[in-house]
Amino acid sequence: MKRTTIMVDENTLLELSQIADERSVSASQVIREALAAYVGAARAASATPRVLPSFVGVGEGPADLSARAEEFLEQLTSREHGWD
């Protein structure tokens, strides 16, 4: 483990101390668990990002193309075969 320093507002620090006391663990343990959960959730959320190609919405097309780009792309592509 590595030591690090963070800045925390007083209200959050007070809540952290209360949680640690309720659980009979150190504030550091609560922080480690919360940080691990956050990093895990962030990794899971970005594991399969769906990024639109940069050319979507360029040129002619429906007036609402930019608002419905995902929908139009799903109609034109398939996960197994790519572009129709």
URPEZI-V733447 format. One line per field, one symbol per residue. ss: DSSP state (h for helix, s for strand, l for the rest). psi: psi as a letter, one per 20 degrees, with the letter a starting at -180 (. if undefined). burial: # if it has 24 or more other ideal C-beta (glycine too) atoms within 12 Angstrom, else .. A space follows every 10 residues. Layout:
ss->???
psi->???
burial->???
//
This chain:
ss->lllllllllh hhhhhhhhhh hhhlllhhhh hhhhhhhhhh hhhhhlllll llllllllll llllllllhh hhhhhhssll lssl
psi->qqqrpqppqh gghggggggg ghilrqhhgg gggggggggg hgghhjhmqo pqqiipipaq aqhkghhkgg gghhhirqhh icq.
burial->.......... .....#.... ......#..# #......... .......... .......... ........#. .......... ....
//
